[in-house]
Amino acid sequence: MKNYFILWEQISLSEVPDIDNVHFFAIEHEGNIKYIGLAYKLSLEQELQETIKLFRLDSKEIKIWTGLIIRNIHNMVNQHIAEEILCLLVFNLKPYLNVICKRSYYGRDGLEIFNRGTGLFPSYLKADVKVMRMTGT
């Protein structure tokens, strides 16, 4: 199986520079996820600042969530897996500001994600490539 458990935690922008080993980030506005990004081996602070600037978001009106893969059966995370997980999250949640993966999921069949720490994300997501291809999405 391809099971990944992600622990989501809300942080303030002032906390960002001190955080290590974050895999994903999400930007929330008024209870809705507006954007999900990848922070795997990147500067989370820089990625957030660029995203906020690119989309002209008001930093006072948004909430920031970080996502860390805390457990998987392989005990291995690489950039390819992180990108597939991001794609599955975006495909299912369809955040307003994301473009890639909003209409189709390109990752492996059977990928399972268990989200913990927030009610903004479904607690369980599973990729079923056969169904996605049949529906034309």
N, CA, C and O atoms as a GROMACS GRO file, in nm:
protein
  548
    1MET      N    1   0.082  -0.119   0.000
    1MET     CA    2   0.000   0.000   0.000
    1MET      C    3   0.086   0.125   0.000
    1MET      O    4   0.204   0.122   0.034
    2LYS      N    5   0.024   0.233  -0.038
    2LYS     CA    6   0.093   0.360  -0.045
    2LYS      C    7   0.024   0.458   0.049
    2LYS      O    8  -0.044   0.550   0.004
    3ASN      N    9   0.040   0.437   0.179
    3ASN     CA   10  -0.028   0.516   0.281
    3ASN      C   11   0.065   0.626   0.334
    3ASN      O   12   0.181   0.600   0.364
    4TYR      N   13   0.013   0.748   0.344
    4TYR     CA   14   0.088   0.859   0.399
    4TYR      C   15  -0.001   0.936   0.495
    4TYR      O   16  -0.115   0.970   0.462
    5PHE      N   17   0.052   0.964   0.613
    5PHE     CA   18  -0.019   1.039   0.716
    5PHE      C   19   0.041   1.179   0.723
    5PHE      O   20   0.162   1.194   0.741
    6ILE      N   21  -0.043   1.280   0.708
    6ILE     CA   22   0.004   1.418   0.710
    6ILE      C   23  -0.053   1.488   0.834
    6ILE      O   24  -0.174   1.487   0.856
    7LEU      N   25   0.035   1.547   0.912
    7LEU     CA   26  -0.006   1.625   1.028
    7LEU      C   27  -0.006   1.772   0.987
    7LEU      O   28   0.098   1.827   0.951
    8TRP      N   29  -0.122   1.834   0.994
    8TRP     CA   30  -0.138   1.976   0.960
    8TRP      C   31  -0.138   2.058   1.088
    8TRP      O   32  -0.198   2.018   1.188
    9GLU      N   33  -0.071   2.171   1.082
    9GLU     CA   34  -0.062   2.259   1.199
    9GLU      C   35  -0.073   2.404   1.152
    9GLU      O   36  -0.005   2.445   1.058
   10GLN      N   37  -0.158   2.481   1.220
   10GLN     CA   38  -0.170   2.623   1.187
   10GLN      C   39  -0.056   2.699   1.252
   10GLN      O   40  -0.023   2.675   1.369
   11ILE      N   41   0.005   2.790   1.177
   11ILE     CA   42   0.115   2.872   1.228
   11ILE      C   43   0.090   3.017   1.190
   11ILE      O   44   0.006   3.048   1.106
   12SER      N   45   0.164   3.106   1.254
   12SER     CA   46   0.158   3.247   1.215
   12SER      C   47   0.277   3.274   1.123
   12SER      O   48   0.376   3.201   1.125
   13LEU      N   49   0.267   3.379   1.045
   13LEU     CA   50   0.376   3.414   0.955
   13LEU      C   51   0.505   3.443   1.031
   13LEU      O   52   0.614   3.421   0.978
   14SER      N   53   0.494   3.491   1.152
   14SER     CA   54   0.615   3.520   1.230
   14SER      C   55   0.687   3.393   1.275
   14SER      O   56   0.805   3.398   1.310
   15GLU      N   57   0.619   3.279   1.276
   15GLU     CA   58   0.680   3.151   1.314
   15GLU      C   59   0.754   3.084   1.200
   15GLU      O   60   0.836   2.995   1.224
   16VAL      N   61   0.728   3.121   1.078
   16VAL     CA   62   0.777   3.050   0.961
   16VAL      C   63   0.928   3.026   0.957
   16VAL      O   64   0.968   2.914   0.927
   17PRO      N   65   1.014   3.124   0.984
   17PRO     CA   66   1.157   3.098   0.968
   17PRO      C   67   1.215   2.989   1.058
   17PRO      O   68   1.318   2.931   1.024
   18ASP      N   69   1.150   2.958   1.170
   18ASP     CA   70   1.203   2.860   1.264
   18ASP      C   71   1.158   2.717   1.236
   18ASP      O   72   1.198   2.626   1.308
   19ILE      N   73   1.077   2.696   1.134
   19ILE     CA   74   1.020   2.564   1.108
   19ILE      C   75   1.109   2.487   1.011
   19ILE      O   76   1.149   2.538   0.906
   20ASP      N   77   1.138   2.362   1.048
   20ASP     CA   78   1.219   2.274   0.962
   20ASP      C   79   1.134   2.156   0.916
   20ASP      O   80   1.034   2.121   0.980
   21ASN      N   81   1.175   2.096   0.807
   21ASN     CA   82   1.118   1.969   0.760
   21ASN      C   83   0.970   1.974   0.726
   21ASN      O   84   0.900   1.876   0.751
   22VAL      N   85   0.921   2.082   0.673
   22VAL     CA   86   0.782   2.091   0.630
   22VAL      C   87   0.773   2.042   0.486
   22VAL      O   88   0.860   2.074   0.405
   23HIS      N   89   0.671   1.967   0.455
   23HIS     CA   90   0.654   1.916   0.320
   23HIS      C   91   0.555   1.998   0.237
   23HIS      O   92   0.572   2.015   0.116
   24PHE      N   93   0.449   2.051   0.303
   24PHE     CA   94   0.344   2.124   0.232
   24PHE      C   95   0.303   2.246   0.312
   24PHE      O   96   0.332   2.257   0.431
   25PHE      N   97   0.235   2.338   0.244
   25PHE     CA   98   0.171   2.450   0.314
   25PHE      C   99   0.037   2.476   0.247
   25PHE      O  100   0.017   2.447   0.129
   26ALA      N  101  -0.054   2.531   0.324
   26ALA     CA  102  -0.185   2.566   0.272
   26ALA      C  103  -0.220   2.706   0.323
   26ALA      O  104  -0.186   2.744   0.435
   27ILE      N  105  -0.289   2.779   0.238
   27ILE     CA  106  -0.334   2.913   0.274
   27ILE      C  107  -0.486   2.910   0.283
   27ILE      O  108  -0.555   2.873   0.188
   28GLU      N  109  -0.535   2.950   0.399
   28GLU     CA  110  -0.678   2.950   0.426
   28GLU      C  111  -0.728   3.093   0.434
   28GLU      O  112  -0.660   3.181   0.487
   29HIS      N  113  -0.847   3.114   0.382
   29HIS     CA  114  -0.913   3.244   0.395
   29HIS      C  115  -1.061   3.218   0.420
   29HIS      O  116  -1.128   3.153   0.340
   30GLU      N  117  -1.112   3.270   0.529
   30GLU     CA  118  -1.253   3.257   0.565
   30GLU      C  119  -1.300   3.111   0.565
   30GLU      O  120  -1.409   3.081   0.516
   31GLY      N  121  -1.218   3.022   0.619
   31GLY     CA  122  -1.256   2.883   0.634
   31GLY      C  123  -1.240   2.796   0.511
   31GLY      O  124  -1.278   2.679   0.512
   32ASN      N  125  -1.183   2.853   0.403
   32ASN     CA  126  -1.163   2.777   0.279
   32ASN      C  127  -1.015   2.773   0.243
   32ASN      O  128  -0.944   2.873   0.256
   33ILE      N  129  -0.970   2.658   0.199
   33ILE     CA  130  -0.832   2.648   0.150
   33ILE      C  131  -0.826   2.714   0.013
   33ILE      O  132  -0.895   2.672  -0.080
   34LYS      N  133  -0.744   2.817   0.000
   34LYS     CA  134  -0.730   2.891  -0.125
   34LYS      C  135  -0.613   2.840  -0.210
   34LYS      O  136  -0.615   2.851  -0.332
   35TYR      N  137  -0.512   2.784  -0.142
   35TYR     CA  138  -0.393   2.738  -0.215
   35TYR      C  139  -0.322   2.632  -0.133
   35TYR      O  140  -0.313   2.642  -0.010
   36ILE      N  141  -0.271   2.529  -0.201
   36ILE     CA  142  -0.187   2.428  -0.137
   36ILE      C  143  -0.056   2.425  -0.215
   36ILE      O  144  -0.056   2.414  -0.337
   37GLY      N  145   0.054   2.436  -0.143
   37GLY     CA  146   0.184   2.440  -0.208
   37GLY      C  147   0.280   2.335  -0.153
   37GLY      O  148   0.259   2.277  -0.047
   38LEU      N  149   0.384   2.314  -0.228
   38LEU     CA  150   0.489   2.220  -0.191
   38LEU      C  151   0.606   2.297  -0.132
   38LEU      O  152   0.651   2.397  -0.188
   39ALA      N  153   0.654   2.250  -0.018
   39ALA     CA  154   0.768   2.314   0.048
   39ALA      C  155   0.882   2.214   0.069
   39ALA      O  156   0.974   2.241   0.146
   40TYR      N  157   0.875   2.101   0.002
   40TYR     CA  158   0.973   1.994   0.020
   40TYR      C  159   1.113   2.043  -0.018
   40TYR      O  160   1.138   2.077  -0.134
   41LYS      N  161   1.202   2.047   0.078
   41LYS     CA  162   1.341   2.091   0.061
   41LYS      C  163   1.354   2.232   0.002
   41LYS      O  164   1.451   2.263  -0.066
   42LEU      N  165   1.255   2.316   0.030
   42LEU     CA  166   1.257   2.455  -0.012
   42LEU      C  167   1.245   2.542   0.112
   42LEU      O  168   1.210   2.494   0.219
   43SER      N  169   1.273   2.669   0.096
   43SER     CA  170   1.254   2.764   0.205
   43SER      C  171   1.106   2.793   0.218
   43SER      O  172   1.046   2.856   0.131
   44LEU      N  173   1.046   2.746   0.328
   44LEU     CA  174   0.904   2.770   0.350
   44LEU      C  175   0.874   2.920   0.353
   44LEU      O  176   0.776   2.965   0.296
   45GLU      N  177   0.959   2.994   0.421
   45GLU     CA  178   0.938   3.139   0.429
   45GLU      C  179   0.936   3.202   0.290
   45GLU      O  180   0.848   3.283   0.261
   46GLN      N  181   1.030   3.166   0.207
   46GLN     CA  182   1.037   3.222   0.072
   46GLN      C  183   0.917   3.178  -0.012
   46GLN      O  184   0.859   3.260  -0.084
   47GLU      N  185   0.880   3.052  -0.004
   47GLU     CA  186   0.765   3.002  -0.081
   47GLU      C  187   0.637   3.074  -0.040
   47GLU      O  188   0.556   3.111  -0.125
   48LEU      N  189   0.618   3.094   0.089
   48LEU     CA  190   0.499   3.164   0.137
   48LEU      C  191   0.498   3.310   0.091
   48LEU      O  192   0.396   3.359   0.042
   49GLN      N  193   0.611   3.378   0.107
   49GLN     CA  194   0.618   3.519   0.067
   49GLN      C  195   0.591   3.535  -0.083
   49GLN      O  196   0.520   3.627  -0.124
   50GLU      N  197   0.648   3.447  -0.164
   50GLU     CA  198   0.626   3.454  -0.308
   50GLU      C  199   0.481   3.427  -0.344
   50GLU      O  200   0.425   3.492  -0.432
   51THR      N  201   0.419   3.331  -0.277
   51THR     CA  202   0.278   3.298  -0.303
   51THR      C  203   0.188   3.413  -0.262
   51THR      O  204   0.097   3.449  -0.337
   52ILE      N  205   0.211   3.470  -0.146
   52ILE     CA  206   0.131   3.583  -0.099
   52ILE      C  207   0.143   3.701  -0.195
   52ILE      O  208   0.044   3.767  -0.226
   53LYS      N  209   0.263   3.726  -0.241
   53LYS     CA  210   0.286   3.837  -0.335
   53LYS      C  211   0.223   3.808  -0.472
   53LYS      O  212   0.156   3.893  -0.529
   54LEU      N  213   0.245   3.687  -0.523
   54LEU     CA  214   0.193   3.648  -0.655
   54LEU      C  215   0.041   3.664  -0.663
   54LEU      O  216  -0.011   3.715  -0.762
   55PHE      N  217  -0.028   3.620  -0.560
   55PHE     CA  218  -0.173   3.622  -0.560
   55PHE      C  219  -0.231   3.745  -0.491
   55PHE      O  220  -0.353   3.757  -0.475
   56ARG      N  221  -0.143   3.838  -0.451
   56ARG     CA  222  -0.184   3.964  -0.387
   56ARG      C  223  -0.278   3.940  -0.268
   56ARG      O  224  -0.384   4.000  -0.257
   57LEU      N  225  -0.233   3.849  -0.182
   57LEU     CA  226  -0.312   3.816  -0.063
   57LEU      C  227  -0.277   3.911   0.051
   57LEU      O  228  -0.163   3.956   0.064
   58ASP      N  229  -0.374   3.940   0.132
   58ASP     CA  230  -0.352   4.023   0.250
   58ASP      C  231  -0.309   3.931   0.363
   58ASP      O  232  -0.388   3.849   0.410
   59SER      N  233  -0.186   3.944   0.407
   59SER     CA  234  -0.132   3.854   0.509
   59SER      C  235  -0.208   3.862   0.641
   59SER      O  236  -0.199   3.771   0.724
   60LYS      N  237  -0.284   3.970   0.662
   60LYS     CA  238  -0.362   3.985   0.785
   60LYS      C  239  -0.495   3.908   0.778
   60LYS      O  240  -0.558   3.883   0.880
   61GLU      N  241  -0.535   3.871   0.658
   61GLU     CA  242  -0.664   3.803   0.640
   61GLU      C  243  -0.653   3.653   0.615
   61GLU      O  244  -0.754   3.586   0.600
   62ILE      N  245  -0.532   3.600   0.611
   62ILE     CA  246  -0.515   3.459   0.580
   62ILE      C  247  -0.459   3.382   0.700
   62ILE      O  248  -0.399   3.440   0.790
   63LYS      N  249  -0.480   3.253   0.697
   63LYS     CA  250  -0.420   3.163   0.795
   63LYS      C  251  -0.328   3.068   0.719
   63LYS      O  252  -0.358   3.027   0.607
   64ILE      N  253  -0.217   3.034   0.782
   64ILE     CA  254  -0.118   2.946   0.720
   64ILE      C  255  -0.120   2.811   0.792
   64ILE      O  256  -0.121   2.804   0.915
   65TRP      N  257  -0.119   2.706   0.714
   65TRP     CA  258  -0.110   2.569   0.765
   65TRP      C  259   0.014   2.503   0.708
   65TRP      O  260   0.046   2.522   0.590
   66THR      N  261   0.083   2.428   0.788
   66THR     CA  262   0.196   2.349   0.739
   66THR      C  263   0.158   2.202   0.750
   66THR      O  264   0.088   2.161   0.842
   67GLY      N  265   0.205   2.125   0.654
   67GLY     CA  266   0.177   1.982   0.652
   67GLY      C  267   0.306   1.903   0.650
   67GLY      O  268   0.394   1.926   0.566
   68LEU      N  269   0.316   1.809   0.740
   68LEU     CA  270   0.435   1.726   0.752
   68LEU      C  271   0.393   1.580   0.743
   68LEU      O  272   0.304   1.536   0.815
   69ILE      N  273   0.458   1.505   0.655
   69ILE     CA  274   0.431   1.362   0.648
   69ILE      C  275   0.495   1.300   0.771
   69ILE      O  276   0.617   1.300   0.786
   70ILE      N  277   0.411   1.247   0.859
   70ILE     CA  278   0.461   1.197   0.987
   70ILE      C  279   0.481   1.047   0.989
   70ILE      O  280   0.556   0.995   1.071
   71ARG      N  281   0.414   0.978   0.898
   71ARG     CA  282   0.429   0.833   0.899
   71ARG      C  283   0.385   0.777   0.766
   71ARG      O  284   0.284   0.819   0.708
   72ASN      N  285   0.461   0.681   0.717
   72ASN     CA  286   0.419   0.604   0.601
   72ASN      C  287   0.482   0.466   0.614
   72ASN      O  288   0.579   0.448   0.687
   73ILE      N  289   0.428   0.370   0.544
   73ILE     CA  290   0.474   0.233   0.563
   73ILE      C  291   0.615   0.210   0.511
   73ILE      O  292   0.682   0.116   0.552
   74HIS      N  293   0.660   0.296   0.422
   74HIS     CA  294   0.795   0.280   0.366
   74HIS      C  295   0.899   0.361   0.444
   74HIS      O  296   1.019   0.342   0.425
   75ASN      N  297   0.852   0.452   0.532
   75ASN     CA  298   0.941   0.544   0.604
   75ASN      C  299   1.032   0.618   0.508
   75ASN      O  300   1.149   0.642   0.538
   76MET      N  301   0.979   0.654   0.395
   76MET     CA  302   1.057   0.722   0.294
   76MET      C  303   0.971   0.830   0.228
   76MET      O  304   0.856   0.805   0.190
   77VAL      N  305   1.027   0.947   0.214
   77VAL     CA  306   0.960   1.054   0.143
   77VAL      C  307   1.063   1.114   0.048
   77VAL      O  308   1.174   1.147   0.089
   78ASN      N  309   1.026   1.126  -0.078
   78ASN     CA  310   1.112   1.196  -0.173
   78ASN      C  311   1.027   1.298  -0.248
   78ASN      O  312   0.906   1.305  -0.228
   79GLN      N  313   1.090   1.376  -0.330
   79GLN     CA  314   1.019   1.484  -0.398
   79GLN      C  315   0.908   1.432  -0.488
   79GLN      O  316   0.801   1.492  -0.496
   80HIS      N  317   0.932   1.321  -0.556
   80HIS     CA  318   0.831   1.265  -0.645
   80HIS      C  319   0.704   1.227  -0.567
   80HIS      O  320   0.593   1.257  -0.610
   81ILE      N  321   0.722   1.161  -0.454
   81ILE     CA  322   0.608   1.123  -0.370
   81ILE      C  323   0.537   1.249  -0.319
   81ILE      O  324   0.414   1.255  -0.320
   82ALA      N  325   0.613   1.348  -0.273
   82ALA     CA  326   0.554   1.473  -0.224
   82ALA      C  327   0.472   1.540  -0.334
   82ALA      O  328   0.364   1.593  -0.306
   83GLU      N  329   0.521   1.539  -0.458
   83GLU     CA  330   0.447   1.599  -0.569
   83GLU      C  331   0.318   1.523  -0.599
   83GLU      O  332   0.217   1.584  -0.630
   84GLU      N  333   0.321   1.390  -0.589
   84GLU     CA  334   0.200   1.311  -0.610
   84GLU      C  335   0.097   1.338  -0.502
   84GLU      O  336  -0.022   1.348  -0.530
   85ILE      N  337   0.143   1.348  -0.377
   85ILE     CA  338   0.052   1.378  -0.267
   85ILE      C  339  -0.010   1.517  -0.286
   85ILE      O  340  -0.130   1.534  -0.267
   86LEU      N  341   0.072   1.614  -0.323
   86LEU     CA  342   0.021   1.748  -0.351
   86LEU      C  343  -0.084   1.743  -0.461
   86LEU      O  344  -0.190   1.805  -0.449
   87CYS      N  345  -0.056   1.669  -0.566
   87CYS     CA  346  -0.150   1.659  -0.679
   87CYS      C  347  -0.283   1.598  -0.634
   87CYS      O  348  -0.389   1.645  -0.674
   88LEU      N  349  -0.276   1.495  -0.552
   88LEU     CA  350  -0.400   1.432  -0.503
   88LEU      C  351  -0.478   1.528  -0.413
   88LEU      O  352  -0.601   1.534  -0.420
   89LEU      N  353  -0.409   1.603  -0.329
   89LEU     CA  354  -0.476   1.703  -0.245
   89LEU      C  355  -0.546   1.808  -0.331
   89LEU      O  356  -0.663   1.840  -0.309
   90VAL      N  357  -0.474   1.862  -0.429
   90VAL     CA  358  -0.531   1.967  -0.515
   90VAL      C  359  -0.647   1.911  -0.598
   90VAL      O  360  -0.750   1.976  -0.611
   91PHE      N  361  -0.630   1.792  -0.653
   91PHE     CA  362  -0.735   1.731  -0.735
   91PHE      C  363  -0.865   1.716  -0.655
   91PHE      O  364  -0.973   1.741  -0.708
   92ASN      N  365  -0.854   1.675  -0.530
   92ASN     CA  366  -0.973   1.653  -0.448
   92ASN      C  367  -1.031   1.781  -0.389
   92ASN      O  368  -1.153   1.796  -0.382
   93LEU      N  369  -0.945   1.873  -0.348
   93LEU     CA  370  -0.993   1.994  -0.281
   93LEU      C  371  -1.020   2.110  -0.375
   93LEU      O  372  -1.102   2.198  -0.344
   94LYS      N  373  -0.954   2.112  -0.490
   94LYS     CA  374  -0.969   2.216  -0.592
   94LYS      C  375  -0.960   2.358  -0.535
   94LYS      O  376  -1.051   2.439  -0.552
   95PRO      N  377  -0.848   2.388  -0.466
   95PRO     CA  378  -0.832   2.524  -0.413
   95PRO      C  379  -0.837   2.626  -0.527
   95PRO      O  380  -0.784   2.604  -0.636
   96TYR      N  381  -0.900   2.736  -0.500
   96TYR     CA  382  -0.926   2.839  -0.601
   96TYR      C  383  -0.800   2.884  -0.674
   96TYR      O  384  -0.804   2.904  -0.796
   97LEU      N  385  -0.688   2.901  -0.604
   97LEU     CA  386  -0.568   2.957  -0.665
   97LEU      C  387  -0.474   2.854  -0.729
   97LEU      O  388  -0.383   2.892  -0.803
   98ASN      N  389  -0.492   2.727  -0.702
   98ASN     CA  390  -0.409   2.625  -0.766
   98ASN      C  391  -0.453   2.605  -0.910
   98ASN      O  392  -0.571   2.618  -0.943
   99VAL      N  393  -0.357   2.572  -0.996
   99VAL     CA  394  -0.388   2.546  -1.136
   99VAL      C  395  -0.354   2.401  -1.171
   99VAL      O  396  -0.439   2.329  -1.224
  100ILE      N  397  -0.233   2.359  -1.142
  100ILE     CA  398  -0.188   2.224  -1.175
  100ILE      C  399  -0.262   2.123  -1.088
  100ILE      O  400  -0.278   2.144  -0.968
  101CYS      N  401  -0.305   2.015  -1.148
  101CYS     CA  402  -0.374   1.901  -1.085
  101CYS      C  403  -0.519   1.929  -1.048
  101CYS      O  404  -0.583   1.843  -0.987
  102LYS      N  405  -0.570   2.042  -1.081
  102LYS     CA  406  -0.708   2.073  -1.046
  102LYS      C  407  -0.806   1.989  -1.127
  102LYS      O  408  -0.913   1.952  -1.078
  103ARG      N  409  -0.769   1.958  -1.252
  103ARG     CA  410  -0.859   1.882  -1.339
  103ARG      C  411  -0.822   1.735  -1.352
  103ARG      O  412  -0.905   1.653  -1.391
  104SER      N  413  -0.697   1.702  -1.321
  104SER     CA  414  -0.657   1.562  -1.332
  104SER      C  415  -0.547   1.529  -1.232
  104SER      O  416  -0.470   1.615  -1.191
  105TYR      N  417  -0.544   1.404  -1.195
  105TYR     CA  418  -0.443   1.353  -1.103
  105TYR      C  419  -0.347   1.268  -1.184
  105TYR      O  420  -0.390   1.178  -1.256
  106TYR      N  421  -0.217   1.294  -1.172
  106TYR     CA  422  -0.120   1.223  -1.254
  106TYR      C  423  -0.038   1.119  -1.177
  106TYR      O  424   0.052   1.057  -1.234
  107GLY      N  425  -0.066   1.100  -1.052
  107GLY     CA  426   0.016   1.012  -0.969
  107GLY      C  427  -0.022   0.866  -0.975
  107GLY      O  428  -0.100   0.823  -1.060
  108ARG      N  429   0.035   0.791  -0.882
  108ARG     CA  430   0.014   0.646  -0.880
  108ARG      C  431  -0.124   0.609  -0.828
  108ARG      O  432  -0.181   0.677  -0.742
  109ASP      N  433  -0.176   0.501  -0.882
  109ASP     CA  434  -0.303   0.446  -0.840
  109ASP      C  435  -0.291   0.391  -0.698
  109ASP      O  436  -0.190   0.330  -0.665
  110GLY      N  437  -0.392   0.411  -0.617
  110GLY     CA  438  -0.395   0.355  -0.483
  110GLY      C  439  -0.328   0.439  -0.376
  110GLY      O  440  -0.325   0.400  -0.259
  111LEU      N  441  -0.273   0.555  -0.412
  111LEU     CA  442  -0.211   0.643  -0.312
  111LEU      C  443  -0.318   0.682  -0.209
  111LEU      O  444  -0.427   0.726  -0.245
  112GLU      N  445  -0.286   0.667  -0.080
  112GLU     CA  446  -0.379   0.702   0.026
  112GLU      C  447  -0.318   0.807   0.117
  112GLU      O  448  -0.202   0.799   0.156
  113ILE      N  449  -0.399   0.907   0.149
  113ILE     CA  450  -0.356   1.015   0.238
  113ILE      C  451  -0.452   1.021   0.356
  113ILE      O  452  -0.574   1.022   0.339
  114PHE      N  453  -0.395   1.026   0.475
  114PHE     CA  454  -0.470   1.043   0.598
  114PHE      C  455  -0.430   1.178   0.657
  114PHE      O  456  -0.316   1.195   0.701
  115ASN      N  457  -0.522   1.273   0.657
  115ASN     CA  458  -0.494   1.408   0.709
  115ASN      C  459  -0.533   1.415   0.856
  115ASN      O  460  -0.640   1.369   0.896
  116ARG      N  461  -0.444   1.474   0.935
  116ARG     CA  462  -0.468   1.489   1.079
  116ARG      C  463  -0.439   1.634   1.119
  116ARG      O  464  -0.356   1.700   1.057
  117GLY      N  465  -0.507   1.682   1.221
  117GLY     CA  466  -0.476   1.813   1.277
  117GLY      C  467  -0.566   1.926   1.234
  117GLY      O  468  -0.558   2.036   1.289
  118THR      N  469  -0.652   1.903   1.135
  118THR     CA  470  -0.743   2.008   1.090
  118THR      C  471  -0.866   1.947   1.026
  118THR      O  472  -0.860   1.839   0.967
  119GLY      N  473  -0.977   2.016   1.038
  119GLY     CA  474  -1.099   1.975   0.972
  119GLY      C  475  -1.114   2.034   0.833
  119GLY      O  476  -1.214   2.008   0.765
  120LEU      N  477  -1.018   2.113   0.790
  120LEU     CA  478  -1.025   2.175   0.657
  120LEU      C  479  -1.001   2.075   0.545
  120LEU      O  480  -1.048   2.094   0.433
  121PHE      N  481  -0.929   1.968   0.575
  121PHE     CA  482  -0.899   1.866   0.476
  121PHE      C  483  -0.980   1.740   0.508
  121PHE      O  484  -1.003   1.711   0.625
  122PRO      N  485  -1.023   1.668   0.407
  122PRO     CA  486  -1.088   1.539   0.436
  122PRO      C  487  -0.988   1.450   0.511
  122PRO      O  488  -0.869   1.453   0.483
  123SER      N  489  -1.037   1.373   0.606
  123SER     CA  490  -0.947   1.289   0.685
  123SER      C  491  -0.885   1.178   0.601
  123SER      O  492  -0.780   1.125   0.639
  124TYR      N  493  -0.946   1.141   0.489
  124TYR     CA  494  -0.895   1.032   0.406
  124TYR      C  495  -0.917   1.063   0.259
  124TYR      O  496  -1.027   1.101   0.219
  125LEU      N  497  -0.813   1.046   0.180
  125LEU     CA  498  -0.822   1.060   0.034
  125LEU      C  499  -0.752   0.940  -0.029
  125LEU      O  500  -0.648   0.896   0.019
  126LYS      N  501  -0.808   0.890  -0.137
  126LYS     CA  502  -0.746   0.778  -0.207
  126LYS      C  503  -0.752   0.804  -0.357
  126LYS      O  504  -0.855   0.846  -0.410
  127ALA      N  505  -0.641   0.778  -0.424
  127ALA     CA  506  -0.635   0.793  -0.569
  127ALA      C  507  -0.687   0.667  -0.634
  127ALA      O  508  -0.646   0.556  -0.599
  128ASP      N  509  -0.777   0.684  -0.727
  128ASP     CA  510  -0.826   0.572  -0.808
  128ASP      C  511  -0.816   0.618  -0.953
  128ASP      O  512  -0.910   0.674  -1.010
  129VAL      N  513  -0.700   0.592  -1.012
  129VAL     CA  514  -0.671   0.641  -1.146
  129VAL      C  515  -0.772   0.589  -1.247
  129VAL      O  516  -0.809   0.663  -1.339
  130LYS      N  517  -0.817   0.465  -1.234
  130LYS     CA  518  -0.914   0.409  -1.330
  130LYS      C  519  -1.042   0.491  -1.335
  130LYS      O  520  -1.093   0.520  -1.443
  131VAL      N  521  -1.093   0.527  -1.220
  131VAL     CA  522  -1.216   0.607  -1.214
  131VAL      C  523  -1.189   0.746  -1.270
  131VAL      O  524  -1.272   0.800  -1.343
  132MET      N  525  -1.076   0.805  -1.237
  132MET     CA  526  -1.044   0.940  -1.285
  132MET      C  527  -1.030   0.943  -1.436
  132MET      O  528  -1.076   1.038  -1.500
  133ARG      N  529  -0.969   0.842  -1.493
  133ARG     CA  530  -0.954   0.838  -1.640
  133ARG      C  531  -1.087   0.815  -1.709
  133ARG      O  532  -1.111   0.873  -1.815
  134MET      N  533  -1.174   0.732  -1.652
  134MET     CA  534  -1.302   0.703  -1.712
  134MET      C  535  -1.392   0.826  -1.716
  134MET      O  536  -1.471   0.843  -1.809
  135THR      N  537  -1.381   0.912  -1.616
  135THR     CA  538  -1.466   1.029  -1.609
  135THR      C  539  -1.412   1.144  -1.694
  135THR      O  540  -1.479   1.245  -1.713
  136GLY      N  541  -1.290   1.127  -1.744
  136GLY     CA  542  -1.232   1.229  -1.829
  136GLY      C  543  -1.174   1.347  -1.755
  136GLY      O  544  -1.149   1.451  -1.815
  137THR      N  545  -1.151   1.332  -1.627
  137THR     CA  546  -1.096   1.444  -1.550
  137THR      C  547  -0.948   1.438  -1.544
  137THR      O  548  -0.885   1.525  -1.483
   0.00000   0.00000   0.00000
